[in-house]
Amino acid sequence: MRAFVEKDQGMYDAINRGFRRATGDVFAWLNCDEQYLRAPSRQWPPFSSKTRRSMFVFGDVVMVDAKGDYFCHRKVQTPLRYHTWTCHYQP
């Protein structure tokens, strides 16, 4: 693992920089207050870098309070085409 400390244009710029530098077949992004529930990879669709250029996996959200007790949940919204649009900022 390598850490990069450099000036960026905000959180999303930093995340995109990390993805551009990442290597491997599966990338994941969780904010500091998020976590996976047990064994989510068993529920993912089959993945093959030879058959797909990219794939996104979305899931339902469970919210808990400061003690870790259930607060509420939100079902995943099926992504629409505009959810996949990207913009590359070049200063």
N, C-alpha and C positions, 0 to 999 in steps of 0.2 A: 504494500500500500504506500502511496506517496501523497503528501500534503502540499498544496499550493496556496501560498498566501500572497495575494496581489490585489491591486485596486480593481474594482469592478463597478458596474452600473446598477447594482442592486441584487436582491436575492435571485430573481429569475435569470439574470445574466450569469451569476455564479453557478447556478444549477446547469445552465446550458453549456458553460465552459467545462464543467465536470463531465457531462455526457459526451462532449466532443473528445475529451481525453480518455474516456473509459474504453476498455477492451473487454471482450467476452461476448457471450450470447444473450445474457439477460441483464438488464439494468433496472434498478428500482429506486424510487424516491419517496422517502417518508419525511415529513416535517418532524421537528424535535419533540412534539407532543403526540406523535402517532406511533402505533405498533401494529404488527400483524397478529391476527388471532392464530391459534395453533394450526400448523401444517397447511397453509394456504396453497402451497405448490401442488398438492395432490388434487386440487380442484381446478388448476389451470388447464386450458386446452393443450393438446399436444403441440410442442414447439419444435420447429426445425428451421435452422438458419438457411438450409438449402432450398426450402420451398417458399419461404416468406422473407421479404425484405425487412418488414417491421410488423409488430403486433403490439397492441395495447391491451392491458388487462385492467378492468375496473371492478370495483366491488362495493357492497353495501357498507355503511358506516355505522358503528356503534359508539355512542358518546357516553363517557363516564364522568363522575364528579371528581373532586380533588382526592377523595378517599378510594377511588377506583370502583365505586358502585355505579350500576346502570343508571343513566339519566334519560336517554332517548336514543332513537335510531333513525336512519334515513336510508331508503332503498336507492340503489344506484340509478342514475338517469342514463338511458341509452344515449351514447354520444352521437351527436349529429355531425355533419360534414364540417361545419365551422369550428368544432372542437379540435380538429386536427390541423387547422391552418397554423402556420408558423411565420414568424417575422424575424429576420436576421438583421440586427442593428450593427452597423459598421461605422464607428465615429470617423 
